C-alpha cells in the first residue's frame, strides 16, 4: 500500500471544491474496493484538516504498534 495511489471519487463543483469532505471511512472503503485489504477506519489518520477539494493527499495508516505507513490518495471529481 505504501507505493500505490488510491483514487477516491467525489461530487465536485466547477471550481474543484467537493460537496462534503473526504474522511477515513472513504479511504478505508477505497482500500477495500481497489486492493481488497480490510483496514479499520479508526487506524487511518488524515493529514491536516478535512479534505474539501480535488487533489493529491496522504494519510497515515497504523497497521500495528510498530508498523505505520503513508498512503497517498487522489480525490477526483465524478
N, C-alpha and C positions, 0 to 999 in steps of 0.2 A: 504493500500500500504506500510505501514511502516514495516511490518513484512514479506514481500514477497521477493522472489529473481527472478528478471526478467532474462530471457535468451535471449541474442542477438547473432545471428549467423553472422559470418563474414568470408570471404575468407582469409585463412592464409597460410603462408609457413610452412615448417617443423620446423623452429626454434621458432614458436609461434608468429612471427610478422604478423600483419594483413595488407592486402593491403588497403590503405586508412586509415581512422580513424573513430571512433565512436563519434558522436556528439549528441546534444539534440534532433535533428529530429529523429534519430533512436531510442532513448529512448522513445520519445513520441509515435512513431509507435508501439513499443513493448508493452507499457502500454495499448494502444488501442486494439491491437491484443490479448493479453493474459488476460486482466482484464476488457476490454470494458469501460475504462474511457477515456474521451477526455480531454487532458491537452495540453495547448498551449506550443509549444516548447520554447517560449521566457521565460516561467516561470521555466524552467529546467536549472540548473547550474551544470555543470560537475566539480567535484573537480579536482584540479591540472591542468596539461596541457592536450593536446589532447591524446586520448587513442589509442595506436597503437600496443598493444599486447593482447593476450588472458589472461584472469584472472578475478578476482572479484574486482569491483569498487563500488563507491557510488556517488550519485548525490543529490543535494538539489532541492526540488520542492516547489515553493511558490504558494500554493493554494489560499491564501488570505493574506491580510496585516498581520494578526495575526496567520495564520496557515501555518507553514513551516514543512516539514518533509524530512528525508533522505530516499532515495530509493536505495537499493542495487541491482546491476545487474552483471551478469556474461557474459563475452564475450567468446563465444565458436567458435571453428573452424568448418567450414562447409565442 
